[in-house]
Amino acid sequence: MYEENGVYLTEKSPIELIEDACLQGGSTYEGRRQATVHHLNYVQSTPVVLNPYWNIFALPSESPENLECVWVMFQHIRWARSLTKTSSGIHFLNGLFLDVPVSVDRMQKQIERTGMWKSHYSNR
């Protein structure tokens, strides 16, 4: 797990960490996911708001059921760029650079969808 202050090992899976964060933010992962689907019809690889009070949104690089899925906190992304045809690099505000095993087009789409959800959610 990459955080602002370092890299940490955890026995929890990425989806378990997301589920815990949703509960800390006042709802279940499934509830947050269903809200996104309801408002924006993003059925697959659905971005979720983890904590509405702190305006924290997370996006999966692909289906959360896929073992290679990487969850990224939207507010920490500076930019994404193509590394290869099937991988992209995400540059974070703190200087960390992460290689993600999805195309840059896919990653950009996820970033854009999360931005749309954040905008929609914030305007409520």
Secondary structure as UniProt FT lines:
FT   STRAND          2..3
FT   TURN            4..5
FT   STRAND          6..7
FT   HELIX           14..24
FT   TURN            25..26
FT   HELIX           29..40
FT   STRAND          48..51
FT   TURN            52..55
FT   STRAND          56..60
FT   TURN            64..65
FT   TURN            67..68
FT   STRAND          71..73
FT   HELIX           74..76
FT   STRAND          77..84
FT   TURN            85..86
FT   STRAND          87..92
FT   TURN            93..94
FT   STRAND          97..100
FT   HELIX           104..122
//
